Amino acid sequence: MAGMRSAVEREYRTLSPLDVRIQTHRRYSEAAHDVEADVIAAAAVTSGDRLLDVGPGTGTFLARLAADHTAPLTALDFSAESAAACAALPGVRALRGDAHHLPFAAGSFDVVTARHMLYHLDDPVPAVAEAGRVLRPGGRFAAVVNRRAPYPRMTALLNDVLTRHDVVSPPSPDERVHGGNLPGIVAEGLGLGPDSDRITILRRDDALVFPDAAPVVAYLVSILTLHGVPDDSPLRAPVTAALDAAVRAAFRTLPGGVWRDPKGYVIVTASP
């Protein structure tokens, strides 16, 4: 998994690609699902909860909470860019660190969230165990990942372009940890049985619907580093050009000229 780890580290040196993906989901999702609101509801977050967000990304989730939160909010990410973005939020303490070795005492938090990040880890189970360690008795853990095999049309097109350029891509994050195996990962990490009544699962099915090629190309370019083509690669320009051409050609064959790609997310909440 060294290739995956290296790609993830390069990917999050800047948050711009992540922001492209966030904005794409906000603008082009077919359904009006709100993943941040769903996490807050699933984990029963209150303004008085001491909350740790592991892998906070751009910090939008914590910014949302900070508006009326009275208890401490903490962010932890290995990305210096993410930690800096969260540190700028009022009422948020942000640290750089490793999800496998949380620098907090046992029982420090009421809620720990891991949103769209477990699939970036070489082994997510110890990270879930660490989240359980820093939770107080009766605390809540909430993890979010994508459904299995999201965006099949975009994935097939990207894989075809990468293959034609002899790019060997690291395993996709969504192939490693997804809505199908997340409940088992959480149960194992927290020492719960697979059918434990302490685990709840929320599934949201949706789709990205694009009216033209530009946002599809932008999304695909935003994940190139994760697929082995970083900004400084000599293949970056030709791969980007090939993606643009392939997406525009695909649009000419789509019924009604609309690109629809199924997606979805799964939230697993548990109390160790």
ZAMARGU-4260 file (C-alpha; in steps of 0.2 Angstrom, whole numbers, plus 5000, padded with zeros to 4 digits):
<rodrens>
0) 5000/5000/5000 | 5015/5012/4999 | 5009/5018/4982 | 4992/5023/4990 | 5000/5032/5005
5) 5012/5041/4994 | 4998/5046/4982 | 4987/5052/4996 | 5001/5063/5004 | 5004/5071/4987
10) 4985/5074/4984 | 4982/5083/5001 | 4997/5095/5000 | 4984/5107/4993 | 4966/5106/4996
15) 4961/5113/4979 | 4957/5096/4971 | 4947/5091/4986 | 4937/5107/4985 | 4933/5103/4967
20) 4926/5087/4972 | 4916/5095/4986 | 4909/5108/4974 | 4905/5095/4961 | 4894/5085/4973
25) 4885/5101/4979 | 4881/5107/4962 | 4878/5091/4952 | 4870/5079/4964 | 4853/5072/4959
30) 4846/5071/4976 | 4847/5085/4990 | 4856/5074/5003 | 4867/5083/5015 | 4881/5071/5021
35) 4886/5083/5035 | 4869/5085/5042 | 4867/5066/5041 | 4883/5063/5051 | 4877/5076/5064
40) 4860/5067/5066 | 4867/5049/5065 | 4880/5053/5079 | 4867/5063/5089 | 4879/5077/5090
45) 4874/5091/5102 | 4882/5108/5105 | 4889/5102/5122 | 4899/5087/5114 | 4918/5086/5114
50) 4920/5081/5096 | 4935/5075/5087 | 4935/5075/5068 | 4948/5064/5060 | 4953/5069/5042
55) 4943/5085/5042 | 4948/5090/5024 | 4943/5108/5020 | 4935/5110/5038 | 4917/5113/5032
60) 4910/5101/5044 | 4918/5109/5059 | 4914/5126/5053 | 4896/5121/5052 | 4897/5115/5070
65) 4907/5129/5077 | 4893/5142/5073 | 4884/5137/5089 | 4895/5124/5098 | 4899/5127/5116
70) 4911/5112/5119 | 4928/5110/5112 | 4930/5105/5094 | 4946/5096/5088 | 4953/5092/5071
75) 4967/5080/5067 | 4974/5077/5049 | 4991/5072/5042 | 4989/5086/5029 | 4997/5102/5035
80) 4985/5112/5023 | 4970/5104/5031 | 4976/5107/5049 | 4980/5125/5044 | 4962/5127/5037
85) 4954/5120/5052 | 4965/5130/5064 | 4958/5146/5056 | 4941/5142/5062 | 4934/5150/5078
90) 4934/5138/5092 | 4943/5124/5083 | 4959/5116/5089 | 4968/5108/5075 | 4983/5096/5075
95) 4993/5087/5062 | 4994/5068/5067 | 4991/5050/5062 | 4974/5042/5064 | 4983/5026/5070
100) 4991/5035/5085 | 4979/5049/5091 | 4988/5060/5103 | 4974/5061/5116 | 4970/5052/5133
105) 4958/5039/5134 | 4940/5045/5136 | 4944/5063/5129 | 4929/5064/5118 | 4910/5062/5117
110) 4910/5060/5098 | 4923/5055/5085 | 4920/5057/5067 | 4930/5049/5052 | 4922/5056/5036
115) 4928/5050/5019 | 4945/5046/5026 | 4946/5027/5032 | 4949/5022/5014 | 4965/5032/5013
120) 4973/5021/5027 | 4984/5006/5025 | 4974/4997/5038 | 4958/5006/5044 | 4954/4994/5059
125) 4968/5001/5071 | 4962/5018/5067 | 4944/5014/5072 | 4951/5006/5088 | 4960/5022/5092
130) 4944/5032/5090 | 4936/5020/5102 | 4950/5022/5114 | 4948/5041/5115 | 4929/5040/5117
135) 4921/5041/5134 | 4910/5026/5139 | 4894/5028/5129 | 4902/5040/5117 | 4898/5039/5098
140) 4909/5035/5083 | 4903/5039/5065 | 4912/5034/5049 | 4907/5039/5031 | 4913/5031/5015
145) 4906/5029/4998 | 4895/5015/4991 | 4904/5001/4983 | 4909/5005/4965 | 4903/5023/4963
150) 4903/5033/4947 | 4905/5018/4935 | 4905/5028/4919 | 4918/5040/4925 | 4928/5026/4932
155) 4928/5016/4916 | 4933/5031/4906 | 4947/5036/4917 | 4954/5018/4918 | 4954/5017/4899
160) 4963/5033/4897 | 4976/5028/4911 | 4978/5011/4902 | 4982/5020/4885 | 4995/5030/4894
165) 5003/5015/4903 | 4999/5022/4920 | 4998/5009/4934 | 4986/5016/4946 | 4986/5012/4965
170) 4971/5003/4971 | 4956/5015/4971 | 4951/5020/4989 | 4933/5015/4985 | 4939/4997/4981
175) 4947/4995/4998 | 4934/5003/5010 | 4916/5005/5005 | 4899/5004/5011 | 4899/4985/5010
180) 4913/4982/5021 | 4913/4997/5032 | 4901/4990/5045 | 4913/4975/5048 | 4928/4986/5049
185) 4919/4997/5063 | 4913/4982/5072 | 4931/4974/5072 | 4939/4990/5077 | 4928/4993/5092
190) 4927/4975/5097 | 4909/4973/5093 | 4900/4958/5085 | 4895/4960/5067 | 4876/4960/5072
195) 4878/4971/5088 | 4864/4982/5092 | 4876/4996/5095 | 4879/4998/5077 | 4868/5008/5065
200) 4869/5010/5046 | 4862/5024/5036 | 4863/5022/5017 | 4860/5036/5004 | 4859/5032/4986
205) 4861/5046/4973 | 4869/5051/4957 | 4880/5064/4949 | 4871/5072/4934 | 4881/5083/4922
210) 4874/5093/4908 | 4890/5096/4899 | 4908/5090/4899 | 4917/5103/4909 | 4913/5097/4926
215) 4916/5079/4922 | 4933/5083/4916 | 4937/5094/4931 | 4932/5080/4943 | 4942/5067/4934
220) 4957/5079/4934 | 4955/5082/4953 | 4958/5063/4956 | 4973/5061/4945 | 4986/5062/4959
225) 4977/5048/4968 | 4978/5038/4952 | 4997/5040/4949 | 4997/5056/4939 | 5003/5070/4950
230) 5004/5088/4945 | 5023/5087/4941 | 5021/5071/4931 | 5026/5073/4912 | 5010/5063/4909
235) 4999/5076/4917 | 4996/5086/4902 | 4993/5072/4889 | 4982/5063/4901 | 4971/5078/4905
240) 4970/5082/4886 | 4965/5063/4883 | 4952/5064/4897 | 4944/5080/4889 | 4943/5072/4872
245) 4936/5056/4879 | 4923/5065/4889 | 4917/5076/4875 | 4916/5061/4863 | 4906/5052/4876
250) 4893/5066/4878 | 4890/5065/4859 | 4883/5048/4862 | 4873/5050/4877 | 4854/5050/4876
255) 4848/5068/4879 | 4866/5074/4881 | 4865/5071/4900 | 4879/5061/4909 | 4872/5052/4925
260) 4883/5042/4936 | 4876/5033/4951 | 4884/5036/4968 | 4880/5036/4986 | 4887/5035/5004
265) 4885/5025/5020 | 4886/5031/5037 | 4890/5018/5051 | 4888/5024/5069 | 4893/5014/5084
270) 4895/5016/5103 | 4909/5005/5110
</rodrens>
